[in-house]
Amino acid sequence: MAEVYDKGQILLPKYIRDALKITPRSHVNVRLEGNKAIIENTDAFLEEFEALISREKTADAAIYDKILKSKKKMEDEWLNVPGR
């Protein structure tokens, strides 16, 4: 169980942070699924995405542009949180 503070902040228990490999300055995605909030560590995903961009940058400019547009859209969706 976690307490919600005045600004809506929640302290994740250490065993959850450890299991998800969440460290200070980690990036997480929070989404609703019914009446549940799902928290996902997105750092590993973003690292893979960056590696893919690096590989495709030299392979094909059209694919590289598609990947960059997808990354921008994904980041916009993650960061477009109401009240931010």
WOUR-V466792 format. One record per residue. N is the residue number from 1. RES is the residue in one letter. SS is DSSP state (H for helix, E for strand, L for the rest). OMEGA is omega in whole degrees, 0 to 359 (NA if undefined). BURIAL is 1 if it has 24 or more other C-alpha atoms within 12 Angstrom, else 0. Layout:
# WOUR-V466792
n | res | ss | omega | burial
N | RES | SS | OMEGA | BURIAL
N | RES | SS | OMEGA | BURIAL
This chain:
# WOUR-V466792
n | res | ss | omega | burial
1 | M | L | 180 | 0
2 | A | L | 179 | 0
3 | E | L | 175 | 0
4 | V | E | 182 | 0
5 | Y | L | 186 | 0
6 | D | L | 182 | 0
7 | K | L | 180 | 0
8 | G | L | 181 | 0
9 | Q | L | 178 | 0
10 | I | E | 175 | 0
11 | L | L | 178 | 0
12 | L | L | 178 | 0
13 | P | L | 184 | 0
14 | K | H | 182 | 0
15 | Y | H | 177 | 0
16 | I | H | 177 | 0
17 | R | H | 180 | 0
18 | D | H | 182 | 0
19 | A | H | 180 | 0
20 | L | H | 182 | 0
21 | K | L | 177 | 0
22 | I | L | 179 | 1
23 | T | L | 176 | 0
24 | P | L | 180 | 0
25 | R | L | 174 | 0
26 | S | L | 174 | 0
27 | H | L | 178 | 0
28 | V | E | 174 | 1
29 | N | E | 178 | 1
30 | V | E | 180 | 0
31 | R | E | 178 | 0
32 | L | E | 172 | 0
33 | E | E | 186 | 0
34 | G | L | 179 | 0
35 | N | L | 180 | 0
36 | K | E | 172 | 0
37 | A | E | 180 | 0
38 | I | E | 180 | 0
39 | I | E | 180 | 0
40 | E | E | 174 | 0
41 | N | E | 184 | 1
42 | T | L | 182 | 0
43 | D | H | 181 | 0
44 | A | H | 178 | 0
45 | F | H | 181 | 0
46 | L | H | 177 | 0
47 | E | H | 177 | 0
48 | E | H | 180 | 0
49 | F | H | 179 | 0
50 | E | H | 178 | 0
51 | A | H | 178 | 0
52 | L | H | 178 | 0
53 | I | H | 180 | 1
54 | S | H | 180 | 0
55 | R | H | 186 | 0
56 | E | H | 181 | 0
57 | K | H | 181 | 0
58 | T | H | 185 | 0
59 | A | H | 188 | 0
60 | D | L | 183 | 0
61 | A | H | 181 | 0
62 | A | H | 178 | 0
63 | I | H | 179 | 0
64 | Y | H | 179 | 0
65 | D | H | 178 | 0
66 | K | H | 180 | 0
67 | I | H | 179 | 0
68 | L | H | 178 | 0
69 | K | H | 178 | 0
70 | S | H | 179 | 0
71 | K | H | 180 | 0
72 | K | H | 180 | 0
73 | K | H | 180 | 0
74 | M | H | 180 | 0
75 | E | H | 179 | 0
76 | D | H | 179 | 0
77 | E | H | 181 | 0
78 | W | H | 185 | 0
79 | L | H | 181 | 0
80 | N | L | 181 | 0
81 | V | L | 179 | 0
82 | P | L | 178 | 0
83 | G | L | 180 | 0
84 | R | L | NA | 0
